[in-house]
Amino acid sequence: MEELLELKTLLSQGNVSDALVLVEEMTEMSRDDKINKISSCAKILLVHLIKRQAEKRSTRSWDLSIANAVDEIQKTNRRRKAGGTYLSSEELREALTDAYRIALAEAAAEAF
């Protein structure tokens, strides 16, 4: 909210160059937020997939968590008005790889 007020002030003062810099910063902050949310959902997804594979069984709760995490990742990554996605396929793969390390440790801790 603070950034929006600052943007409004900059524009009302005619300071377009600083306003554009602020818009870029806000865009980056928004993208970082999307990446963090996708990573968090990916971790949940991977923990349940790892546990399902390791324990050779599944529960309704795990299945629902897996489905919800996939839906949330897809929804979060989709650009509503501009079309396309926030993360490319390669960036999404990288986010999943990073989340896998964390998920593996968490699933192992829950198993023992």
Gaussian input, Z-matrix of N, CA and C with variables (Angstrom, degrees):
# hf/3-21g

backbone

0 1
 N
 C     1     B1
 C     2     B2     1     A1
 N     3     B3     2     A2     1     D1
 C     4     B4     3     A3     2     D2
 C     5     B5     4     A4     3     D3
 N     6     B6     5     A5     4     D4
 C     7     B7     6     A6     5     D5
 C     8     B8     7     A7     6     D6
 N     9     B9     8     A8     7     D7
 C    10    B10     9     A9     8     D8
 C    11    B11    10    A10     9     D9
 N    12    B12    11    A11    10    D10
 C    13    B13    12    A12    11    D11
 C    14    B14    13    A13    12    D12
 N    15    B15    14    A14    13    D13
 C    16    B16    15    A15    14    D14
 C    17    B17    16    A16    15    D15
 N    18    B18    17    A17    16    D16
 C    19    B19    18    A18    17    D17
 C    20    B20    19    A19    18    D18
 N    21    B21    20    A20    19    D19
 C    22    B22    21    A21    20    D20
 C    23    B23    22    A22    21    D21
 N    24    B24    23    A23    22    D22
 C    25    B25    24    A24    23    D23
 C    26    B26    25    A25    24    D24
 N    27    B27    26    A26    25    D25
 C    28    B28    27    A27    26    D26
 C    29    B29    28    A28    27    D27
 N    30    B30    29    A29    28    D28
 C    31    B31    30    A30    29    D29
 C    32    B32    31    A31    30    D30
 N    33    B33    32    A32    31    D31
 C    34    B34    33    A33    32    D32
 C    35    B35    34    A34    33    D33
 N    36    B36    35    A35    34    D34
 C    37    B37    36    A36    35    D35
 C    38    B38    37    A37    36    D36
 N    39    B39    38    A38    37    D37
 C    40    B40    39    A39    38    D38
 C    41    B41    40    A40    39    D39
 N    42    B42    41    A41    40    D40
 C    43    B43    42    A42    41    D41
 C    44    B44    43    A43    42    D42
 N    45    B45    44    A44    43    D43
 C    46    B46    45    A45    44    D44
 C    47    B47    46    A46    45    D45
 N    48    B48    47    A47    46    D46
 C    49    B49    48    A48    47    D47
 C    50    B50    49    A49    48    D48
 N    51    B51    50    A50    49    D49
 C    52    B52    51    A51    50    D50
 C    53    B53    52    A52    51    D51
 N    54    B54    53    A53    52    D52
 C    55    B55    54    A54    53    D53
 C    56    B56    55    A55    54    D54
 N    57    B57    56    A56    55    D55
 C    58    B58    57    A57    56    D56
 C    59    B59    58    A58    57    D57
 N    60    B60    59    A59    58    D58
 C    61    B61    60    A60    59    D59
 C    62    B62    61    A61    60    D60
 N    63    B63    62    A62    61    D61
 C    64    B64    63    A63    62    D62
 C    65    B65    64    A64    63    D63
 N    66    B66    65    A65    64    D64
 C    67    B67    66    A66    65    D65
 C    68    B68    67    A67    66    D66
 N    69    B69    68    A68    67    D67
 C    70    B70    69    A69    68    D68
 C    71    B71    70    A70    69    D69
 N    72    B72    71    A71    70    D70
 C    73    B73    72    A72    71    D71
 C    74    B74    73    A73    72    D72
 N    75    B75    74    A74    73    D73
 C    76    B76    75    A75    74    D74
 C    77    B77    76    A76    75    D75
 N    78    B78    77    A77    76    D76
 C    79    B79    78    A78    77    D77
 C    80    B80    79    A79    78    D78
 N    81    B81    80    A80    79    D79
 C    82    B82    81    A81    80    D80
 C    83    B83    82    A82    81    D81
 N    84    B84    83    A83    82    D82
 C    85    B85    84    A84    83    D83
 C    86    B86    85    A85    84    D84
 N    87    B87    86    A86    85    D85
 C    88    B88    87    A87    86    D86
 C    89    B89    88    A88    87    D87
 N    90    B90    89    A89    88    D88
 C    91    B91    90    A90    89    D89
 C    92    B92    91    A91    90    D90
 N    93    B93    92    A92    91    D91
 C    94    B94    93    A93    92    D92
 C    95    B95    94    A94    93    D93
 N    96    B96    95    A95    94    D94
 C    97    B97    96    A96    95    D95
 C    98    B98    97    A97    96    D96
 N    99    B99    98    A98    97    D97
 C   100   B100    99    A99    98    D98
 C   101   B101   100   A100    99    D99
 N   102   B102   101   A101   100   D100
 C   103   B103   102   A102   101   D101
 C   104   B104   103   A103   102   D102
 N   105   B105   104   A104   103   D103
 C   106   B106   105   A105   104   D104
 C   107   B107   106   A106   105   D105
 N   108   B108   107   A107   106   D106
 C   109   B109   108   A108   107   D107
 C   110   B110   109   A109   108   D108
 N   111   B111   110   A110   109   D109
 C   112   B112   111   A111   110   D110
 C   113   B113   112   A112   111   D111
 N   114   B114   113   A113   112   D112
 C   115   B115   114   A114   113   D113
 C   116   B116   115   A115   114   D114
 N   117   B117   116   A116   115   D115
 C   118   B118   117   A117   116   D116
 C   119   B119   118   A118   117   D117
 N   120   B120   119   A119   118   D118
 C   121   B121   120   A120   119   D119
 C   122   B122   121   A121   120   D120
 N   123   B123   122   A122   121   D121
 C   124   B124   123   A123   122   D122
 C   125   B125   124   A124   123   D123
 N   126   B126   125   A125   124   D124
 C   127   B127   126   A126   125   D125
 C   128   B128   127   A127   126   D126
 N   129   B129   128   A128   127   D127
 C   130   B130   129   A129   128   D128
 C   131   B131   130   A130   129   D129
 N   132   B132   131   A131   130   D130
 C   133   B133   132   A132   131   D131
 C   134   B134   133   A133   132   D132
 N   135   B135   134   A134   133   D133
 C   136   B136   135   A135   134   D134
 C   137   B137   136   A136   135   D135
 N   138   B138   137   A137   136   D136
 C   139   B139   138   A138   137   D137
 C   140   B140   139   A139   138   D138
 N   141   B141   140   A140   139   D139
 C   142   B142   141   A141   140   D140
 C   143   B143   142   A142   141   D141
 N   144   B144   143   A143   142   D142
 C   145   B145   144   A144   143   D143
 C   146   B146   145   A145   144   D144
 N   147   B147   146   A146   145   D145
 C   148   B148   147   A147   146   D146
 C   149   B149   148   A148   147   D147
 N   150   B150   149   A149   148   D148
 C   151   B151   150   A150   149   D149
 C   152   B152   151   A151   150   D150
 N   153   B153   152   A152   151   D151
 C   154   B154   153   A153   152   D152
 C   155   B155   154   A154   153   D153
 N   156   B156   155   A155   154   D154
 C   157   B157   156   A156   155   D155
 C   158   B158   157   A157   156   D156
 N   159   B159   158   A158   157   D157
 C   160   B160   159   A159   158   D158
 C   161   B161   160   A160   159   D159
 N   162   B162   161   A161   160   D160
 C   163   B163   162   A162   161   D161
 C   164   B164   163   A163   162   D162
 N   165   B165   164   A164   163   D163
 C   166   B166   165   A165   164   D164
 C   167   B167   166   A166   165   D165
 N   168   B168   167   A167   166   D166
 C   169   B169   168   A168   167   D167
 C   170   B170   169   A169   168   D168
 N   171   B171   170   A170   169   D169
 C   172   B172   171   A171   170   D170
 C   173   B173   172   A172   171   D171
 N   174   B174   173   A173   172   D172
 C   175   B175   174   A174   173   D173
 C   176   B176   175   A175   174   D174
 N   177   B177   176   A176   175   D175
 C   178   B178   177   A177   176   D176
 C   179   B179   178   A178   177   D177
 N   180   B180   179   A179   178   D178
 C   181   B181   180   A180   179   D179
 C   182   B182   181   A181   180   D180
 N   183   B183   182   A182   181   D181
 C   184   B184   183   A183   182   D182
 C   185   B185   184   A184   183   D183
 N   186   B186   185   A185   184   D184
 C   187   B187   186   A186   185   D185
 C   188   B188   187   A187   186   D186
 N   189   B189   188   A188   187   D187
 C   190   B190   189   A189   188   D188
 C   191   B191   190   A190   189   D189
 N   192   B192   191   A191   190   D190
 C   193   B193   192   A192   191   D191
 C   194   B194   193   A193   192   D192
 N   195   B195   194   A194   193   D193
 C   196   B196   195   A195   194   D194
 C   197   B197   196   A196   195   D195
 N   198   B198   197   A197   196   D196
 C   199   B199   198   A198   197   D197
 C   200   B200   199   A199   198   D198
 N   201   B201   200   A200   199   D199
 C   202   B202   201   A201   200   D200
 C   203   B203   202   A202   201   D201
 N   204   B204   203   A203   202   D202
 C   205   B205   204   A204   203   D203
 C   206   B206   205   A205   204   D204
 N   207   B207   206   A206   205   D205
 C   208   B208   207   A207   206   D206
 C   209   B209   208   A208   207   D207
 N   210   B210   209   A209   208   D208
 C   211   B211   210   A210   209   D209
 C   212   B212   211   A211   210   D210
 N   213   B213   212   A212   211   D211
 C   214   B214   213   A213   212   D212
 C   215   B215   214   A214   213   D213
 N   216   B216   215   A215   214   D214
 C   217   B217   216   A216   215   D215
 C   218   B218   217   A217   216   D216
 N   219   B219   218   A218   217   D217
 C   220   B220   219   A219   218   D218
 C   221   B221   220   A220   219   D219
 N   222   B222   221   A221   220   D220
 C   223   B223   222   A222   221   D221
 C   224   B224   223   A223   222   D222
 N   225   B225   224   A224   223   D223
 C   226   B226   225   A225   224   D224
 C   227   B227   226   A226   225   D225
 N   228   B228   227   A227   226   D226
 C   229   B229   228   A228   227   D227
 C   230   B230   229   A229   228   D228
 N   231   B231   230   A230   229   D229
 C   232   B232   231   A231   230   D230
 C   233   B233   232   A232   231   D231
 N   234   B234   233   A233   232   D232
 C   235   B235   234   A234   233   D233
 C   236   B236   235   A235   234   D234
 N   237   B237   236   A236   235   D235
 C   238   B238   237   A237   236   D236
 C   239   B239   238   A238   237   D237
 N   240   B240   239   A239   238   D238
 C   241   B241   240   A240   239   D239
 C   242   B242   241   A241   240   D240
 N   243   B243   242   A242   241   D241
 C   244   B244   243   A243   242   D242
 C   245   B245   244   A244   243   D243
 N   246   B246   245   A245   244   D244
 C   247   B247   246   A246   245   D245
 C   248   B248   247   A247   246   D246
 N   249   B249   248   A248   247   D247
 C   250   B250   249   A249   248   D248
 C   251   B251   250   A250   249   D249
 N   252   B252   251   A251   250   D250
 C   253   B253   252   A252   251   D251
 C   254   B254   253   A253   252   D252
 N   255   B255   254   A254   253   D253
 C   256   B256   255   A255   254   D254
 C   257   B257   256   A256   255   D255
 N   258   B258   257   A257   256   D256
 C   259   B259   258   A258   257   D257
 C   260   B260   259   A259   258   D258
 N   261   B261   260   A260   259   D259
 C   262   B262   261   A261   260   D260
 C   263   B263   262   A262   261   D261
 N   264   B264   263   A263   262   D262
 C   265   B265   264   A264   263   D263
 C   266   B266   265   A265   264   D264
 N   267   B267   266   A266   265   D265
 C   268   B268   267   A267   266   D266
 C   269   B269   268   A268   267   D267
 N   270   B270   269   A269   268   D268
 C   271   B271   270   A270   269   D269
 C   272   B272   271   A271   270   D270
 N   273   B273   272   A272   271   D271
 C   274   B274   273   A273   272   D272
 C   275   B275   274   A274   273   D273
 N   276   B276   275   A275   274   D274
 C   277   B277   276   A276   275   D275
 C   278   B278   277   A277   276   D276
 N   279   B279   278   A278   277   D277
 C   280   B280   279   A279   278   D278
 C   281   B281   280   A280   279   D279
 N   282   B282   281   A281   280   D280
 C   283   B283   282   A282   281   D281
 C   284   B284   283   A283   282   D282
 N   285   B285   284   A284   283   D283
 C   286   B286   285   A285   284   D284
 C   287   B287   286   A286   285   D285
 N   288   B288   287   A287   286   D286
 C   289   B289   288   A288   287   D287
 C   290   B290   289   A289   288   D288
 N   291   B291   290   A290   289   D289
 C   292   B292   291   A291   290   D290
 C   293   B293   292   A292   291   D291
 N   294   B294   293   A293   292   D292
 C   295   B295   294   A294   293   D293
 C   296   B296   295   A295   294   D294
 N   297   B297   296   A296   295   D295
 C   298   B298   297   A297   296   D296
 C   299   B299   298   A298   297   D297
 N   300   B300   299   A299   298   D298
 C   301   B301   300   A300   299   D299
 C   302   B302   301   A301   300   D300
 N   303   B303   302   A302   301   D301
 C   304   B304   303   A303   302   D302
 C   305   B305   304   A304   303   D303
 N   306   B306   305   A305   304   D304
 C   307   B307   306   A306   305   D305
 C   308   B308   307   A307   306   D306
 N   309   B309   308   A308   307   D307
 C   310   B310   309   A309   308   D308
 C   311   B311   310   A310   309   D309
 N   312   B312   311   A311   310   D310
 C   313   B313   312   A312   311   D311
 C   314   B314   313   A313   312   D312
 N   315   B315   314   A314   313   D313
 C   316   B316   315   A315   314   D314
 C   317   B317   316   A316   315   D315
 N   318   B318   317   A317   316   D316
 C   319   B319   318   A318   317   D317
 C   320   B320   319   A319   318   D318
 N   321   B321   320   A320   319   D319
 C   322   B322   321   A321   320   D320
 C   323   B323   322   A322   321   D321
 N   324   B324   323   A323   322   D322
 C   325   B325   324   A324   323   D323
 C   326   B326   325   A325   324   D324
 N   327   B327   326   A326   325   D325
 C   328   B328   327   A327   326   D326
 C   329   B329   328   A328   327   D327
 N   330   B330   329   A329   328   D328
 C   331   B331   330   A330   329   D329
 C   332   B332   331   A331   330   D330
 N   333   B333   332   A332   331   D331
 C   334   B334   333   A333   332   D332
 C   335   B335   334   A334   333   D333

   B1=1.4474
   B2=1.5244
   B3=1.3162
   B4=1.4619
   B5=1.5281
   B6=1.3285
   B7=1.4614
   B8=1.5225
   B9=1.3292
   B10=1.4644
   B11=1.5233
   B12=1.3209
   B13=1.4651
   B14=1.5267
   B15=1.3163
   B16=1.4614
   B17=1.5262
   B18=1.3167
   B19=1.4609
   B20=1.5218
   B21=1.3131
   B22=1.4664
   B23=1.5240
   B24=1.3269
   B25=1.4655
   B26=1.5226
   B27=1.3241
   B28=1.4658
   B29=1.5227
   B30=1.3174
   B31=1.4630
   B32=1.5241
   B33=1.3274
   B34=1.4693
   B35=1.5252
   B36=1.3365
   B37=1.4640
   B38=1.5277
   B39=1.3223
   B40=1.4578
   B41=1.5166
   B42=1.3098
   B43=1.4658
   B44=1.5338
   B45=1.3219
   B46=1.4611
   B47=1.5228
   B48=1.3180
   B49=1.4730
   B50=1.5298
   B51=1.3199
   B52=1.4662
   B53=1.5310
   B54=1.3293
   B55=1.4623
   B56=1.5260
   B57=1.3270
   B58=1.4620
   B59=1.5258
   B60=1.3230
   B61=1.4685
   B62=1.5281
   B63=1.3194
   B64=1.4605
   B65=1.5317
   B66=1.3168
   B67=1.4659
   B68=1.5272
   B69=1.3193
   B70=1.4705
   B71=1.5247
   B72=1.3342
   B73=1.4644
   B74=1.5293
   B75=1.3259
   B76=1.4597
   B77=1.5315
   B78=1.3160
   B79=1.4631
   B80=1.5232
   B81=1.3282
   B82=1.4680
   B83=1.5282
   B84=1.3321
   B85=1.4635
   B86=1.5275
   B87=1.3207
   B88=1.4601
   B89=1.5280
   B90=1.3223
   B91=1.4681
   B92=1.5331
   B93=1.3387
   B94=1.4668
   B95=1.5270
   B96=1.3283
   B97=1.4594
   B98=1.5301
   B99=1.3142
   B100=1.4722
   B101=1.5302
   B102=1.3279
   B103=1.4689
   B104=1.5226
   B105=1.3306
   B106=1.4683
   B107=1.5275
   B108=1.3206
   B109=1.4671
   B110=1.5298
   B111=1.3201
   B112=1.4680
   B113=1.5248
   B114=1.3259
   B115=1.4672
   B116=1.5218
   B117=1.3168
   B118=1.4614
   B119=1.5329
   B120=1.3158
   B121=1.4680
   B122=1.5217
   B123=1.3192
   B124=1.4710
   B125=1.5203
   B126=1.3192
   B127=1.4668
   B128=1.5284
   B129=1.3165
   B130=1.4679
   B131=1.5260
   B132=1.3186
   B133=1.4630
   B134=1.5201
   B135=1.3212
   B136=1.4613
   B137=1.5241
   B138=1.3247
   B139=1.4720
   B140=1.5270
   B141=1.3195
   B142=1.4619
   B143=1.5251
   B144=1.3143
   B145=1.4682
   B146=1.5302
   B147=1.3254
   B148=1.4737
   B149=1.5282
   B150=1.3315
   B151=1.4630
   B152=1.5265
   B153=1.3236
   B154=1.4673
   B155=1.5284
   B156=1.3213
   B157=1.4648
   B158=1.5305
   B159=1.3192
   B160=1.4649
   B161=1.5237
   B162=1.3171
   B163=1.4606
   B164=1.5268
   B165=1.3183
   B166=1.4721
   B167=1.5309
   B168=1.3174
   B169=1.4617
   B170=1.5227
   B171=1.3044
   B172=1.4546
   B173=1.5169
   B174=1.3033
   B175=1.4595
   B176=1.5229
   B177=1.2962
   B178=1.4702
   B179=1.5248
   B180=1.3026
   B181=1.4607
   B182=1.5293
   B183=1.3217
   B184=1.4701
   B185=1.5208
   B186=1.3392
   B187=1.4650
   B188=1.5280
   B189=1.3284
   B190=1.4633
   B191=1.5236
   B192=1.3235
   B193=1.4656
   B194=1.5257
   B195=1.3231
   B196=1.4677
   B197=1.5289
   B198=1.3195
   B199=1.4699
   B200=1.5243
   B201=1.3336
   B202=1.4647
   B203=1.5221
   B204=1.3264
   B205=1.4647
   B206=1.5247
   B207=1.3238
   B208=1.4722
   B209=1.5234
   B210=1.3267
   B211=1.4692
   B212=1.5230
   B213=1.3264
   B214=1.4683
   B215=1.5295
   B216=1.3198
   B217=1.4688
   B218=1.5246
   B219=1.3221
   B220=1.4661
   B221=1.5225
   B222=1.3218
   B223=1.4639
   B224=1.5267
   B225=1.3181
   B226=1.4627
   B227=1.5195
   B228=1.3084
   B229=1.4662
   B230=1.5317
   B231=1.3047
   B232=1.4680
   B233=1.5320
   B234=1.3179
   B235=1.4704
   B236=1.5288
   B237=1.3097
   B238=1.4560
   B239=1.5299
   B240=1.3015
   B241=1.4641
   B242=1.5210
   B243=1.3108
   B244=1.4641
   B245=1.5249
   B246=1.3189
   B247=1.4610
   B248=1.5205
   B249=1.3049
   B250=1.4632
   B251=1.5123
   B252=1.3245
   B253=1.4639
   B254=1.5229
   B255=1.3232
   B256=1.4616
   B257=1.5203
   B258=1.3236
   B259=1.4594
   B260=1.5215
   B261=1.3158
   B262=1.4609
   B263=1.5286
   B264=1.3130
   B265=1.4720
   B266=1.5187
   B267=1.3267
   B268=1.4700
   B269=1.5313
   B270=1.3289
   B271=1.4689
   B272=1.5274
   B273=1.3211
   B274=1.4600
   B275=1.5254
   B276=1.3091
   B277=1.4702
   B278=1.5334
   B279=1.3228
   B280=1.4695
   B281=1.5305
   B282=1.3294
   B283=1.4685
   B284=1.5246
   B285=1.3297
   B286=1.4662
   B287=1.5236
   B288=1.3220
   B289=1.4702
   B290=1.5219
   B291=1.3263
   B292=1.4659
   B293=1.5291
   B294=1.3293
   B295=1.4634
   B296=1.5263
   B297=1.3172
   B298=1.4635
   B299=1.5252
   B300=1.3128
   B301=1.4744
   B302=1.5335
   B303=1.3026
   B304=1.4641
   B305=1.5271
   B306=1.3286
   B307=1.4665
   B308=1.5204
   B309=1.3108
   B310=1.4616
   B311=1.5294
   B312=1.3189
   B313=1.4657
   B314=1.5304
   B315=1.3226
   B316=1.4640
   B317=1.5299
   B318=1.3209
   B319=1.4694
   B320=1.5247
   B321=1.3235
   B322=1.4672
   B323=1.5242
   B324=1.3204
   B325=1.4616
   B326=1.5273
   B327=1.3209
   B328=1.4600
   B329=1.5249
   B330=1.3280
   B331=1.4648
   B332=1.5234
   B333=1.3135
   B334=1.4686
   B335=1.4833
   A1=110.29
   A2=115.40
   A3=120.37
   A4=110.77
   A5=115.91
   A6=120.50
   A7=111.15
   A8=116.98
   A9=119.97
   A10=111.53
   A11=115.96
   A12=119.36
   A13=110.81
   A14=116.05
   A15=120.06
   A16=110.49
   A17=117.13
   A18=121.44
   A19=110.58
   A20=116.07
   A21=120.82
   A22=110.53
   A23=116.73
   A24=121.13
   A25=110.89
   A26=116.61
   A27=120.52
   A28=111.48
   A29=116.86
   A30=120.06
   A31=111.84
   A32=116.50
   A33=118.92
   A34=111.74
   A35=116.51
   A36=121.30
   A37=111.70
   A38=116.66
   A39=120.42
   A40=113.83
   A41=117.35
   A42=122.47
   A43=108.98
   A44=114.82
   A45=121.01
   A46=112.16
   A47=117.95
   A48=119.66
   A49=111.26
   A50=118.12
   A51=120.28
   A52=111.19
   A53=116.16
   A54=120.12
   A55=110.25
   A56=117.29
   A57=120.84
   A58=111.63
   A59=116.67
   A60=120.35
   A61=109.46
   A62=116.29
   A63=120.68
   A64=111.06
   A65=117.20
   A66=120.79
   A67=110.12
   A68=117.58
   A69=121.27
   A70=111.03
   A71=116.82
   A72=120.79
   A73=110.75
   A74=116.34
   A75=120.58
   A76=110.79
   A77=116.49
   A78=121.01
   A79=110.37
   A80=115.84
   A81=120.48
   A82=111.08
   A83=116.76
   A84=120.46
   A85=110.84
   A86=116.28
   A87=121.02
   A88=110.74
   A89=116.44
   A90=120.79
   A91=110.30
   A92=116.52
   A93=120.18
   A94=110.97
   A95=116.38
   A96=120.63
   A97=110.53
   A98=116.86
   A99=120.97
   A100=110.37
   A101=116.73
   A102=121.16
   A103=110.42
   A104=117.09
   A105=120.78
   A106=111.49
   A107=116.41
   A108=119.70
   A109=110.45
   A110=116.76
   A111=120.40
   A112=110.15
   A113=117.24
   A114=121.17
   A115=111.48
   A116=116.39
   A117=120.71
   A118=110.93
   A119=116.78
   A120=120.50
   A121=111.04
   A122=116.54
   A123=120.86
   A124=110.56
   A125=116.45
   A126=120.04
   A127=110.49
   A128=116.62
   A129=120.90
   A130=110.06
   A131=116.20
   A132=121.45
   A133=111.11
   A134=116.03
   A135=120.62
   A136=112.67
   A137=117.97
   A138=120.33
   A139=109.65
   A140=116.79
   A141=119.72
   A142=112.00
   A143=117.46
   A144=119.29
   A145=111.26
   A146=116.35
   A147=120.68
   A148=109.98
   A149=116.71
   A150=120.30
   A151=111.03
   A152=116.56
   A153=120.14
   A154=110.74
   A155=116.28
   A156=120.64
   A157=111.03
   A158=116.69
   A159=120.83
   A160=111.96
   A161=116.14
   A162=119.94
   A163=112.83
   A164=116.19
   A165=122.17
   A166=111.58
   A167=114.60
   A168=120.49
   A169=107.77
   A170=115.48
   A171=120.09
   A172=108.32
   A173=115.16
   A174=120.40
   A175=107.60
   A176=115.48
   A177=119.79
   A178=109.84
   A179=116.59
   A180=121.62
   A181=111.17
   A182=116.55
   A183=119.86
   A184=110.46
   A185=115.91
   A186=120.00
   A187=111.29
   A188=116.17
   A189=119.81
   A190=111.36
   A191=116.83
   A192=120.59
   A193=111.13
   A194=116.37
   A195=121.01
   A196=109.99
   A197=116.67
   A198=120.66
   A199=111.52
   A200=116.46
   A201=120.37
   A202=111.75
   A203=117.09
   A204=120.56
   A205=111.09
   A206=116.88
   A207=120.39
   A208=110.12
   A209=116.49
   A210=120.45
   A211=111.39
   A212=116.40
   A213=120.71
   A214=111.26
   A215=117.28
   A216=120.64
   A217=109.63
   A218=116.52
   A219=119.93
   A220=111.46
   A221=116.87
   A222=121.29
   A223=111.21
   A224=116.73
   A225=121.15
   A226=111.48
   A227=117.26
   A228=121.12
   A229=112.58
   A230=118.04
   A231=121.63
   A232=110.82
   A233=115.60
   A234=121.01
   A235=107.36
   A236=116.17
   A237=119.83
   A238=112.70
   A239=117.09
   A240=120.01
   A241=112.53
   A242=117.39
   A243=120.92
   A244=112.12
   A245=117.26
   A246=120.55
   A247=110.19
   A248=116.37
   A249=120.79
   A250=111.70
   A251=115.03
   A252=121.49
   A253=110.57
   A254=115.08
   A255=120.26
   A256=110.53
   A257=116.52
   A258=121.41
   A259=109.70
   A260=115.53
   A261=119.85
   A262=108.55
   A263=116.58
   A264=120.14
   A265=111.00
   A266=116.52
   A267=120.88
   A268=110.99
   A269=117.18
   A270=120.53
   A271=110.82
   A272=116.65
   A273=120.34
   A274=110.33
   A275=116.92
   A276=121.67
   A277=109.80
   A278=116.22
   A279=120.90
   A280=110.83
   A281=116.85
   A282=120.62
   A283=110.60
   A284=116.85
   A285=120.55
   A286=111.33
   A287=116.64
   A288=120.54
   A289=110.57
   A290=116.49
   A291=120.30
   A292=110.89
   A293=116.41
   A294=120.62
   A295=111.16
   A296=117.28
   A297=121.26
   A298=111.41
   A299=116.78
   A300=120.08
   A301=110.77
   A302=115.88
   A303=120.84
   A304=110.03
   A305=116.41
   A306=121.20
   A307=111.83
   A308=116.73
   A309=120.88
   A310=110.44
   A311=116.19
   A312=120.56
   A313=110.66
   A314=116.64
   A315=119.95
   A316=111.48
   A317=116.90
   A318=120.32
   A319=110.82
   A320=116.77
   A321=120.86
   A322=110.55
   A323=117.02
   A324=120.72
   A325=110.99
   A326=117.41
   A327=120.86
   A328=111.84
   A329=116.63
   A330=120.50
   A331=112.43
   A332=116.52
   A333=118.27
   A334=112.34
   D1=-39.47
   D2=179.67
   D3=-59.65
   D4=-39.73
   D5=-179.48
   D6=-65.32
   D7=-37.54
   D8=179.11
   D9=-65.94
   D10=-39.69
   D11=177.36
   D12=-65.33
   D13=-40.84
   D14=177.51
   D15=-64.22
   D16=-40.55
   D17=178.35
   D18=-62.07
   D19=-44.52
   D20=178.47
   D21=-59.83
   D22=-43.73
   D23=179.04
   D24=-62.71
   D25=-47.15
   D26=-179.89
   D27=-59.88
   D28=-42.90
   D29=-179.83
   D30=-68.31
   D31=-39.92
   D32=179.32
   D33=-67.15
   D34=-25.02
   D35=176.69
   D36=-86.67
   D37=-3.82
   D38=-179.42
   D39=77.91
   D40=15.32
   D41=-178.24
   D42=-89.29
   D43=73.94
   D44=-173.60
   D45=-67.49
   D46=-38.87
   D47=-177.12
   D48=-63.80
   D49=-44.33
   D50=177.21
   D51=-68.35
   D52=-33.94
   D53=177.51
   D54=-63.76
   D55=-40.71
   D56=178.58
   D57=-65.93
   D58=-37.64
   D59=176.42
   D60=-62.41
   D61=-43.50
   D62=179.44
   D63=-64.67
   D64=-39.66
   D65=177.25
   D66=-60.91
   D67=-42.28
   D68=177.39
   D69=-61.75
   D70=-42.94
   D71=178.21
   D72=-62.59
   D73=-42.18
   D74=179.79
   D75=-66.07
   D76=-38.45
   D77=177.54
   D78=-62.83
   D79=-43.24
   D80=178.79
   D81=-64.87
   D82=-40.83
   D83=178.05
   D84=-62.14
   D85=-41.68
   D86=179.42
   D87=-64.01
   D88=-43.95
   D89=179.71
   D90=-64.40
   D91=-41.90
   D92=177.59
   D93=-60.50
   D94=-39.13
   D95=177.98
   D96=-63.36
   D97=-42.41
   D98=177.75
   D99=-62.18
   D100=-44.33
   D101=179.80
   D102=-61.45
   D103=-43.66
   D104=179.33
   D105=-62.26
   D106=-41.76
   D107=179.89
   D108=-67.15
   D109=-42.37
   D110=177.86
   D111=-61.85
   D112=-43.21
   D113=179.59
   D114=-62.90
   D115=-40.34
   D116=178.63
   D117=-64.09
   D118=-44.58
   D119=177.90
   D120=-66.37
   D121=-37.29
   D122=178.81
   D123=-63.08
   D124=-39.34
   D125=178.90
   D126=-62.79
   D127=-44.97
   D128=178.46
   D129=-61.25
   D130=-46.33
   D131=178.43
   D132=-56.90
   D133=-49.85
   D134=-175.29
   D135=-69.38
   D136=-36.95
   D137=177.26
   D138=-57.78
   D139=-46.76
   D140=-178.05
   D141=-70.45
   D142=-36.21
   D143=176.28
   D144=-66.00
   D145=-40.84
   D146=178.70
   D147=-63.95
   D148=-46.69
   D149=-179.65
   D150=-63.02
   D151=-40.59
   D152=179.25
   D153=-62.88
   D154=-41.78
   D155=179.60
   D156=-69.37
   D157=-45.59
   D158=-176.36
   D159=-66.91
   D160=-39.73
   D161=-176.81
   D162=-91.08
   D163=-3.46
   D164=178.52
   D165=52.15
   D166=37.84
   D167=176.50
   D168=-155.92
   D169=170.96
   D170=177.54
   D171=-142.73
   D172=160.13
   D173=174.52
   D174=-123.95
   D175=160.95
   D176=177.41
   D177=-59.46
   D178=-39.21
   D179=179.28
   D180=-61.34
   D181=-45.33
   D182=178.79
   D183=-63.16
   D184=-44.70
   D185=-179.53
   D186=-60.19
   D187=-42.20
   D188=177.94
   D189=-66.19
   D190=-41.10
   D191=178.15
   D192=-62.68
   D193=-40.91
   D194=178.56
   D195=-63.00
   D196=-49.13
   D197=-179.26
   D198=-62.86
   D199=-43.35
   D200=179.33
   D201=-64.19
   D202=-40.15
   D203=179.89
   D204=-65.12
   D205=-42.55
   D206=177.73
   D207=-61.74
   D208=-46.84
   D209=179.16
   D210=-59.92
   D211=-43.77
   D212=-177.95
   D213=-66.69
   D214=-39.57
   D215=177.40
   D216=-61.81
   D217=-47.10
   D218=-179.51
   D219=-63.70
   D220=-43.62
   D221=-179.25
   D222=-65.04
   D223=-43.61
   D224=-178.67
   D225=-67.09
   D226=-36.83
   D227=-176.46
   D228=-77.78
   D229=-18.35
   D230=-176.50
   D231=-80.66
   D232=128.09
   D233=173.13
   D234=-81.70
   D235=120.24
   D236=-174.77
   D237=-70.26
   D238=-56.56
   D239=-173.83
   D240=-88.56
   D241=-39.07
   D242=-175.82
   D243=-80.65
   D244=-17.75
   D245=-175.93
   D246=78.63
   D247=167.12
   D248=-179.51
   D249=79.66
   D250=-156.93
   D251=-177.26
   D252=-133.50
   D253=159.88
   D254=175.21
   D255=-73.83
   D256=-41.49
   D257=-179.64
   D258=-109.90
   D259=135.61
   D260=174.07
   D261=-70.90
   D262=171.05
   D263=177.87
   D264=-57.90
   D265=-41.30
   D266=-179.98
   D267=-66.32
   D268=-42.58
   D269=178.94
   D270=-66.27
   D271=-37.78
   D272=177.79
   D273=-65.93
   D274=-41.02
   D275=177.04
   D276=-60.88
   D277=-42.13
   D278=178.80
   D279=-63.87
   D280=-42.25
   D281=178.28
   D282=-62.65
   D283=-40.23
   D284=178.01
   D285=-66.86
   D286=-38.58
   D287=178.02
   D288=-63.62
   D289=-43.61
   D290=178.06
   D291=-63.90
   D292=-42.29
   D293=-179.55
   D294=-67.80
   D295=-29.14
   D296=-178.16
   D297=-61.00
   D298=-42.88
   D299=-179.99
   D300=-59.30
   D301=-43.81
   D302=180.00
   D303=-68.70
   D304=-43.98
   D305=-178.94
   D306=-63.29
   D307=-38.58
   D308=179.70
   D309=-62.40
   D310=-44.93
   D311=178.80
   D312=-64.63
   D313=-41.31
   D314=-179.48
   D315=-67.76
   D316=-42.80
   D317=178.60
   D318=-63.85
   D319=-39.00
   D320=178.11
   D321=-64.75
   D322=-40.93
   D323=179.66
   D324=-65.50
   D325=-35.80
   D326=179.23
   D327=-73.19
   D328=-26.87
   D329=-176.67
   D330=-77.71
   D331=-24.80
   D332=-174.76
   D333=-120.18

